[in-house]
Amino acid sequence: MIDQQTQARQLAFHAVVILGLGMVAGYFWGNAIGDPAISTSQANAWRLAHIEGFANGVLMLVVALSYSLVQPNEKAEKLIRLGMIVVGYSNILASLYGGLFDARGTMPTADSSIHDIIVFFGFMPGVVAIFIVLGAMASSLRKPA
């Protein structure tokens, strides 16, 4: 039997780290919009990093707080917890990289810079992981409580 409160607290801890990184990105965004030497594109990249940190951190906290409702079995709990950690760090790290190097991470083309490609593929683990998490949560919610 797993101790779901301990696992939920672990996920909540990582959520707070992601939120903190999002707030750091917000600091850089605020400085970027006031600095005429920084391009609008780079300021937008910092804004995205700020939003990613906030949105993913809050989502991770919501998932951690929903453990008593979802009541996942041991395998589903591990998929949910580790999957959300991958989602959070993948999104915040890729977007922070984008802010540092003025990269957007859109679909790679022949004109894409190496930084754009790194950001694009940096988001991919989170994109895959969120579907795994949602599947594990839906499966857990379908079983009788």
C-alpha positions as a Markdown table, in Angstrom:
| # | Residue | x | y | z |
|---|---|---|---|---|
| 1 | Met | 0.0 | 0.0 | 0.0 |
| 2 | Ile | 1.3 | 3.4 | -0.9 |
| 3 | Asp | 1.2 | 6.5 | 1.3 |
| 4 | Gln | -0.7 | 8.8 | -1.0 |
| 5 | Gln | -0.3 | 11.8 | 1.3 |
| 6 | Thr | 3.5 | 11.5 | 1.1 |
| 7 | Gln | 3.4 | 11.1 | -2.7 |
| 8 | Ala | 1.0 | 14.1 | -3.0 |
| 9 | Arg | 3.3 | 16.2 | -0.8 |
| 10 | Gln | 6.2 | 15.3 | -3.1 |
| 11 | Leu | 4.3 | 16.5 | -6.1 |
| 12 | Ala | 3.2 | 19.6 | -4.3 |
| 13 | Phe | 6.9 | 20.4 | -3.4 |
| 14 | His | 7.8 | 20.2 | -7.1 |
| 15 | Ala | 4.8 | 22.4 | -7.9 |
| 16 | Val | 6.1 | 25.1 | -5.6 |
| 17 | Val | 9.5 | 24.9 | -7.3 |
| 18 | Ile | 7.9 | 25.3 | -10.7 |
| 19 | Leu | 5.8 | 28.2 | -9.4 |
| 20 | Gly | 9.1 | 29.8 | -8.1 |
| 21 | Leu | 10.8 | 29.4 | -11.4 |
| 22 | Gly | 7.8 | 31.0 | -13.1 |
| 23 | Met | 8.0 | 34.0 | -10.7 |
| 24 | Val | 11.7 | 34.3 | -11.6 |
| 25 | Ala | 10.7 | 34.3 | -15.2 |
| 26 | Gly | 8.2 | 37.1 | -14.4 |
| 27 | Tyr | 11.0 | 39.2 | -13.0 |
| 28 | Phe | 12.9 | 38.8 | -16.3 |
| 29 | Trp | 9.8 | 39.5 | -18.3 |
| 30 | Gly | 9.3 | 42.7 | -16.3 |
| 31 | Asn | 12.8 | 43.8 | -17.0 |
| 32 | Ala | 12.6 | 42.8 | -20.6 |
| 33 | Ile | 9.5 | 44.9 | -21.4 |
| 34 | Gly | 11.3 | 48.0 | -19.9 |
| 35 | Asp | 14.5 | 47.5 | -21.7 |
| 36 | Pro | 14.6 | 48.9 | -25.3 |
| 37 | Ala | 17.6 | 46.8 | -26.1 |
| 38 | Ile | 15.5 | 43.6 | -25.7 |
| 39 | Ser | 13.4 | 42.6 | -28.6 |
| 40 | Thr | 9.6 | 42.2 | -28.4 |
| 41 | Ser | 10.1 | 38.5 | -29.3 |
| 42 | Gln | 12.4 | 37.9 | -26.4 |
| 43 | Ala | 10.0 | 39.8 | -24.0 |
| 44 | Asn | 7.2 | 37.5 | -25.3 |
| 45 | Ala | 9.4 | 34.5 | -24.6 |
| 46 | Trp | 9.9 | 35.6 | -21.0 |
| 47 | Arg | 6.1 | 36.2 | -20.7 |
| 48 | Leu | 5.5 | 32.6 | -21.9 |
| 49 | Ala | 8.0 | 31.3 | -19.3 |
| 50 | His | 6.2 | 33.2 | -16.6 |
| 51 | Ile | 2.8 | 31.9 | -17.6 |
| 52 | Glu | 4.2 | 28.3 | -18.0 |
| 53 | Gly | 5.6 | 28.4 | -14.5 |
| 54 | Phe | 2.3 | 29.7 | -13.0 |
| 55 | Ala | 0.0 | 27.4 | -15.1 |
| 56 | Asn | 2.0 | 24.2 | -14.6 |
| 57 | Gly | 2.7 | 24.9 | -10.9 |
| 58 | Val | -1.0 | 25.4 | -10.2 |
| 59 | Leu | -2.0 | 22.4 | -12.3 |
| 60 | Met | 0.5 | 20.3 | -10.3 |
| 61 | Leu | -0.9 | 21.6 | -7.0 |
| 62 | Val | -4.5 | 20.8 | -8.2 |
| 63 | Val | -3.4 | 17.2 | -9.1 |
| 64 | Ala | -1.6 | 16.8 | -5.8 |
| 65 | Leu | -4.7 | 18.0 | -3.9 |
| 66 | Ser | -7.0 | 15.7 | -5.9 |
| 67 | Tyr | -5.3 | 12.5 | -4.7 |
| 68 | Ser | -8.0 | 11.7 | -2.2 |
| 69 | Leu | -10.7 | 12.1 | -4.9 |
| 70 | Val | -8.9 | 10.2 | -7.6 |
| 71 | Gln | -7.6 | 7.4 | -5.3 |
| 72 | Pro | -5.1 | 6.0 | -7.8 |
| 73 | Asn | -3.7 | 2.5 | -7.4 |
| 74 | Glu | 0.1 | 2.2 | -6.9 |
| 75 | Lys | 0.9 | 2.1 | -10.7 |
| 76 | Ala | -1.5 | 4.9 | -11.6 |
| 77 | Glu | -0.2 | 7.1 | -8.7 |
| 78 | Lys | 3.4 | 6.7 | -9.9 |
| 79 | Leu | 2.4 | 7.6 | -13.5 |
| 80 | Ile | 0.5 | 10.6 | -12.3 |
| 81 | Arg | 3.1 | 11.9 | -9.9 |
| 82 | Leu | 6.2 | 11.3 | -12.1 |
| 83 | Gly | 4.3 | 12.4 | -15.2 |
| 84 | Met | 3.2 | 15.7 | -13.7 |
| 85 | Ile | 6.8 | 16.3 | -12.5 |
| 86 | Val | 8.0 | 15.7 | -16.1 |
| 87 | Val | 5.2 | 18.1 | -17.4 |
| 88 | Gly | 6.2 | 20.8 | -15.0 |
| 89 | Tyr | 9.9 | 20.8 | -15.5 |
| 90 | Ser | 9.8 | 20.1 | -19.2 |
| 91 | Asn | 7.5 | 23.2 | -19.8 |
| 92 | Ile | 9.3 | 25.6 | -17.4 |
| 93 | Leu | 12.9 | 24.6 | -18.5 |
| 94 | Ala | 12.0 | 24.8 | -22.2 |
| 95 | Ser | 10.4 | 28.2 | -21.8 |
| 96 | Leu | 13.2 | 29.6 | -19.6 |
| 97 | Tyr | 15.6 | 28.5 | -22.3 |
| 98 | Gly | 13.5 | 30.2 | -24.9 |
| 99 | Gly | 13.6 | 33.4 | -22.8 |
| 100 | Leu | 17.4 | 33.3 | -22.5 |
| 101 | Phe | 18.0 | 32.7 | -26.2 |
| 102 | Asp | 15.0 | 34.5 | -27.8 |
| 103 | Ala | 13.6 | 31.2 | -29.1 |
| 104 | Arg | 9.9 | 30.3 | -29.5 |
| 105 | Gly | 9.9 | 26.6 | -30.0 |
| 106 | Thr | 7.5 | 26.5 | -32.8 |
| 107 | Met | 7.4 | 23.7 | -35.4 |
| 108 | Pro | 10.9 | 23.4 | -36.8 |
| 109 | Thr | 11.5 | 24.5 | -40.3 |
| 110 | Ala | 14.6 | 24.9 | -42.5 |
| 111 | Asp | 14.9 | 28.4 | -41.1 |
| 112 | Ser | 14.7 | 27.4 | -37.4 |
| 113 | Ser | 17.7 | 28.2 | -35.2 |
| 114 | Ile | 19.2 | 25.5 | -33.0 |
| 115 | His | 17.7 | 27.3 | -30.0 |
| 116 | Asp | 14.2 | 27.1 | -31.6 |
| 117 | Ile | 14.7 | 23.3 | -32.1 |
| 118 | Ile | 15.9 | 22.8 | -28.5 |
| 119 | Val | 12.9 | 24.6 | -27.2 |
| 120 | Phe | 10.5 | 22.7 | -29.4 |
| 121 | Phe | 11.9 | 19.3 | -28.4 |
| 122 | Gly | 12.3 | 20.5 | -24.8 |
| 123 | Phe | 8.5 | 20.8 | -24.6 |
| 124 | Met | 7.9 | 17.3 | -26.1 |
| 125 | Pro | 8.4 | 15.2 | -22.9 |
| 126 | Gly | 5.7 | 17.3 | -21.2 |
| 127 | Val | 3.3 | 17.0 | -24.1 |
| 128 | Val | 3.6 | 13.2 | -24.0 |
| 129 | Ala | 3.5 | 13.0 | -20.2 |
| 130 | Ile | 0.3 | 15.0 | -19.8 |
| 131 | Phe | -1.6 | 12.5 | -21.9 |
| 132 | Ile | -0.3 | 9.7 | -19.8 |
| 133 | Val | -1.3 | 11.5 | -16.6 |
| 134 | Leu | -4.8 | 12.3 | -17.9 |
| 135 | Gly | -5.2 | 8.6 | -18.9 |
| 136 | Ala | -4.1 | 7.4 | -15.5 |
| 137 | Met | -6.4 | 9.9 | -13.7 |
| 138 | Ala | -9.4 | 9.0 | -15.9 |
| 139 | Ser | -8.8 | 5.3 | -15.4 |
| 140 | Ser | -8.6 | 5.8 | -11.6 |
| 141 | Leu | -11.8 | 7.9 | -11.6 |
| 142 | Arg | -13.6 | 5.2 | -13.5 |
| 143 | Lys | -13.1 | 2.5 | -10.9 |
| 144 | Pro | -15.4 | 2.4 | -7.8 |
| 145 | Ala | -14.2 | 4.4 | -4.9 |
